[in-house]
């Protein structure tokens, strides 16, 4: 059955005309949308956390933007530069030491691009990988050669903390001088420069191990010697304190006995009868077998006074 049996011919003609206009508008809109989103670009851009956006106008860096959603102008391309810590490692690089030993060294550095220097560094060098190849890797090689040439082989293994701090300062100085040659400020933060692995020939490793054992034995002997001296001094001090305490007690006892004798003598001088009483208290009641013609009673002369 035909459609005209249900709808008037005028309505059918209007529907056909409306569909044609809609198709025509869509045909115009699609190229416009294509130009808007793929040529001009989407008007909003999101820069990830820990990154800085660099605006490119037909490939030329013109400005930068912070992390987050922001509007952008047409024909602007935004690339992201990572400002978080990055690790660069140089493995198994041979360097001579101060005592002419050949050291095989692994060097590791943790560094980052400061947000404020993102635009200038990208303009001159490029992205993070380009900065790493242009500045960080050559700097690590120079620092490693300078540090290994300064220290003897044994110290290069034993003074890790001192060498790490010195290497970080040397790396910072090298990067600063390199950027200054291009009239750029230092916008790279060098967090650490470490020598996690330092290896030598097997013969030298054996000699180093024996030297370490010898130094440990010497250290143990010195510790034992110091402990023995300390214990002897402590024992001597304890004996002196005990002798002083004992002398004090003897002196105090003698002083007390002397004071008692003096007090008793004073009391006897003031009361002569007390002396006679004490004499009788100490007499056992026996008469002397020999007499010189005096009174047979012991101490009679004392009691007569």
C-alpha positions as CSV (number, residue, x, y, z in Angstrom):
1,X,0.0,0.0,0.0
2,X,1.4,3.4,-0.9
3,X,2.3,6.1,1.7
4,X,0.1,8.7,0.0
5,X,-2.9,6.7,1.0
6,X,-2.3,7.8,4.7
7,X,-0.5,11.3,4.4
8,X,-1.4,14.2,2.3
9,X,0.9,15.0,-0.6
10,X,1.9,18.4,0.9
11,X,3.1,16.8,4.1
12,X,5.2,14.3,2.2
13,X,6.8,17.0,0.2
14,X,7.6,19.0,3.3
15,X,9.3,16.0,4.9
16,X,11.4,15.4,1.9
17,X,12.5,19.0,1.8
18,X,13.3,19.0,5.6
19,X,15.4,15.9,5.2
20,X,17.3,17.4,2.3
21,X,18.1,20.5,4.3
22,X,19.3,18.4,7.3
23,X,21.6,16.4,5.1
24,X,22.9,19.6,3.5
25,X,23.6,21.1,7.0
26,X,25.3,17.9,8.1
27,X,27.5,18.0,5.0
28,X,28.6,21.5,5.9
29,X,29.0,20.8,9.7
30,X,31.3,17.8,9.3
31,X,34.1,19.6,7.7
32,X,33.7,22.5,10.1
33,X,33.9,20.1,13.1
34,X,36.9,18.4,11.5
35,X,38.7,21.7,11.1
36,X,37.7,22.8,14.6
37,X,38.9,19.7,16.4
38,X,41.8,18.3,14.2
39,X,43.2,21.5,12.7
40,X,42.5,24.3,15.1
41,X,42.5,22.0,18.1
42,X,40.3,21.3,21.1
43,X,40.0,24.5,23.2
44,X,40.8,22.8,26.5
45,X,43.9,20.9,27.5
46,X,44.9,19.0,30.6
47,X,48.5,19.0,31.8
48,X,49.3,16.1,34.2
49,X,50.4,16.4,37.8
50,X,54.2,16.8,38.1
51,X,54.5,18.1,34.5
52,X,54.7,21.5,32.9
53,X,53.1,22.3,29.5
54,X,54.9,24.0,26.7
55,X,52.9,25.8,24.1
56,X,54.0,25.4,20.5
57,X,52.9,27.7,17.7
58,X,53.7,25.8,14.5
59,X,56.6,24.1,16.3
60,X,58.0,27.2,18.0
61,X,57.9,27.3,21.9
62,X,56.2,30.5,23.0
63,X,55.0,29.9,26.6
64,X,54.4,27.4,29.3
65,X,51.5,26.4,31.5
66,X,51.0,24.8,34.9
67,X,49.4,21.4,35.6
68,X,45.7,21.1,35.3
69,X,42.9,22.0,32.8
70,X,43.4,25.3,30.9
71,X,42.1,27.0,27.7
72,X,44.3,27.2,24.7
73,X,44.3,29.3,21.6
74,X,43.7,27.9,18.1
75,X,46.7,26.4,16.3
76,X,48.5,25.9,19.6
77,X,50.0,22.5,20.4
78,X,50.8,21.7,24.1
79,X,53.4,19.2,25.0
80,X,54.2,18.0,28.5
81,X,57.6,18.1,30.2
82,X,58.2,15.8,33.2
83,X,59.4,17.8,36.2
84,X,59.6,14.7,38.5
85,X,62.8,12.9,39.5
86,X,64.5,10.9,36.8
87,X,67.3,8.4,37.1
88,X,70.3,8.3,34.8
89,X,72.8,5.4,35.0
90,X,76.2,4.9,33.4
91,X,77.3,1.2,33.7
92,X,80.7,-0.4,33.7
93,X,82.8,2.7,32.8
94,X,86.5,2.3,33.4
95,X,88.4,5.1,35.0
96,X,92.0,5.3,36.5
97,X,92.3,6.1,40.2
98,X,94.9,8.3,41.9
99,X,97.2,5.3,42.6
100,X,96.9,4.2,38.9
101,X,94.4,1.3,39.5
102,X,91.7,0.7,36.8
103,X,88.3,0.9,38.4
104,X,85.1,-0.3,36.7
105,X,82.4,2.0,38.0
106,X,78.6,2.2,37.8
107,X,77.4,5.8,38.3
108,X,73.8,6.7,39.1
109,X,72.2,10.2,39.3
110,X,68.8,11.4,40.3
111,X,67.8,14.7,38.8
112,X,64.8,16.8,37.7
113,X,64.0,19.8,35.6
114,X,62.7,22.7,37.7
115,X,59.3,24.0,36.5
116,X,60.6,27.5,36.0
117,X,63.2,26.4,33.5
118,X,61.1,24.2,31.4
119,X,60.5,26.6,28.6
120,X,64.2,27.7,28.2
121,X,65.5,24.2,28.4
122,X,63.0,22.9,25.9
123,X,63.7,25.8,23.6
124,X,67.4,25.1,23.5
125,X,67.7,21.3,24.0
126,X,64.3,19.7,23.6
127,X,62.4,17.3,25.9
128,X,63.6,15.4,29.0
129,X,65.4,12.7,26.9
130,X,67.3,15.4,24.9
131,X,68.3,17.2,28.1
132,X,69.5,13.9,29.6
133,X,71.7,13.2,26.5
134,X,73.0,16.7,26.2
135,X,73.8,17.5,29.9
136,X,73.3,14.7,32.4
137,X,75.1,11.8,30.6
138,X,78.3,13.8,29.6
139,X,78.3,15.4,33.1
140,X,78.3,12.0,34.8
141,X,81.3,10.9,32.7
142,X,83.3,14.0,33.6
143,X,82.4,13.8,37.3
144,X,83.3,10.1,37.4
145,X,86.7,10.7,35.8
146,X,87.5,13.6,38.1
147,X,86.5,11.8,41.3
148,X,88.2,8.5,40.5
149,X,91.4,10.4,39.6
150,X,91.3,12.2,43.0
151,X,91.0,9.2,45.2
152,X,93.1,6.0,45.7
153,X,91.4,2.8,44.9
154,X,90.9,1.8,48.5
155,X,89.4,5.1,49.5
156,X,87.1,5.0,46.4
157,X,85.5,1.9,48.0
158,X,85.5,3.0,51.7
159,X,84.5,6.7,51.5
160,X,81.2,6.3,49.8
161,X,79.4,9.0,51.8
162,X,82.1,11.7,51.3
163,X,82.4,10.8,47.6
164,X,78.6,11.0,47.0
165,X,78.4,14.5,48.4
166,X,81.4,15.7,46.5
167,X,80.1,14.1,43.3
168,X,76.8,15.8,43.7
169,X,78.4,19.2,44.1
170,X,80.8,18.6,41.2
171,X,77.8,17.5,39.0
172,X,75.8,20.6,39.9
173,X,78.8,22.8,39.1
174,X,79.4,21.1,35.8
175,X,75.7,21.5,34.7
176,X,75.8,25.2,35.8
177,X,78.9,25.9,33.8
178,X,77.5,24.1,30.8
179,X,74.3,26.1,30.8
180,X,76.1,29.3,31.4
181,X,77.9,28.8,28.1
182,X,74.5,29.1,26.4
183,X,73.5,32.0,28.6
184,X,71.0,29.9,30.5
185,X,70.5,29.7,34.3
186,X,70.8,26.4,36.0
187,X,67.2,25.0,36.2
188,X,68.2,21.4,36.8
189,X,68.2,20.0,40.3
190,X,70.8,17.3,41.0
191,X,69.6,15.4,43.9
192,X,72.2,12.6,44.1
193,X,75.2,11.2,42.4
194,X,76.2,7.8,43.6
195,X,78.8,5.2,42.8
196,X,76.8,2.0,43.7
197,X,79.3,-0.4,42.2
198,X,83.1,0.0,42.1
199,X,85.1,-3.0,41.0
200,X,88.8,-3.7,40.5
201,X,91.0,-6.6,39.3
202,X,90.7,-9.9,41.4
203,X,94.3,-9.4,42.7
204,X,93.5,-5.9,43.9
205,X,90.2,-7.1,45.5
206,X,92.1,-9.7,47.4
207,X,94.7,-7.2,48.7
208,X,91.9,-4.8,49.6
209,X,90.1,-7.5,51.5
210,X,93.2,-8.4,53.5
211,X,93.9,-4.7,54.3
212,X,90.3,-4.4,55.5
213,X,90.7,-7.4,57.8
214,X,94.0,-6.0,59.1
215,X,92.4,-2.7,59.9
216,X,89.5,-4.4,61.6
217,X,92.0,-6.4,63.7
218,X,93.8,-3.3,64.6
219,X,90.6,-1.6,65.5
220,X,89.6,-4.6,67.7
221,X,93.0,-4.5,69.5
222,X,92.7,-0.7,70.1
223,X,89.2,-1.2,71.5
224,X,90.3,-3.9,73.8
225,X,93.3,-1.9,74.9
226,X,91.2,1.1,75.6
227,X,88.7,-1.0,77.5
228,X,91.5,-2.6,79.6
229,X,92.9,0.9,80.4
230,X,89.5,2.2,81.3
231,X,88.8,-0.8,83.5
232,X,92.2,-0.5,85.3
233,X,91.6,3.2,85.9
234,X,88.1,2.4,87.3
235,X,89.5,-0.3,89.6
236,X,92.3,2.1,90.8
237,X,89.8,4.8,91.5
238,X,87.5,2.3,93.4
239,X,90.5,1.2,95.6
240,X,91.3,4.8,96.3
241,X,87.7,5.6,97.3
242,X,87.6,2.5,99.5
243,X,90.9,3.4,101.2
244,X,89.7,6.9,101.8
245,X,86.5,5.7,103.3
246,X,88.3,3.2,105.6
247,X,90.7,5.9,106.7
248,X,87.9,8.2,107.4
249,X,86.2,5.6,109.6
250,X,89.4,4.9,111.5
251,X,90.0,8.6,112.0
252,X,86.4,9.1,113.2
253,X,86.7,6.1,115.6
254,X,90.0,7.4,117.0
255,X,88.6,10.9,117.4
256,X,85.6,9.4,119.3
257,X,87.8,7.3,121.6
258,X,90.0,10.3,122.3
259,X,87.0,12.5,123.1
260,X,85.7,9.8,125.5
261,X,89.1,9.5,127.3
262,X,89.3,13.3,127.6
263,X,85.7,13.5,128.9
264,X,86.4,10.7,131.4
265,X,89.6,12.3,132.6
266,X,87.8,15.6,133.1
267,X,85.1,13.9,135.1
268,X,87.7,12.2,137.3
269,X,89.4,15.4,138.0
270,X,86.1,17.0,139.1
271,X,85.0,13.9,141.2
272,X,87.9,12.0,142.9
273,X,85.4,9.6,144.6
274,X,84.5,8.4,141.1
275,X,88.0,7.1,140.7
276,X,87.8,5.1,143.9
277,X,84.5,3.7,142.8
278,X,85.9,2.6,139.5
279,X,88.8,1.0,141.3
280,X,86.6,-1.1,143.6
281,X,84.4,-2.0,140.6
282,X,87.4,-3.5,138.9
283,X,88.8,-5.3,142.0
284,X,88.3,-9.1,142.1
285,X,88.5,-9.2,145.9
286,X,91.9,-10.9,146.2
287,X,94.7,-9.4,148.3
288,X,98.1,-9.1,146.9
289,X,100.6,-11.8,147.9
290,X,103.5,-9.3,148.2
291,X,103.2,-6.1,150.1
292,X,105.7,-3.3,150.6
293,X,104.5,-2.5,154.1
294,X,101.6,-0.3,153.0
295,X,97.9,-1.0,153.3
296,X,97.0,-4.5,152.2
297,X,94.0,-3.2,150.3
298,X,94.7,-2.4,146.7
299,X,94.6,1.2,145.7
300,X,94.0,2.3,149.4
301,X,96.1,5.4,148.8
302,X,93.8,6.4,145.9
303,X,90.7,6.1,147.9
304,X,92.3,8.0,150.9
305,X,92.7,11.2,148.7
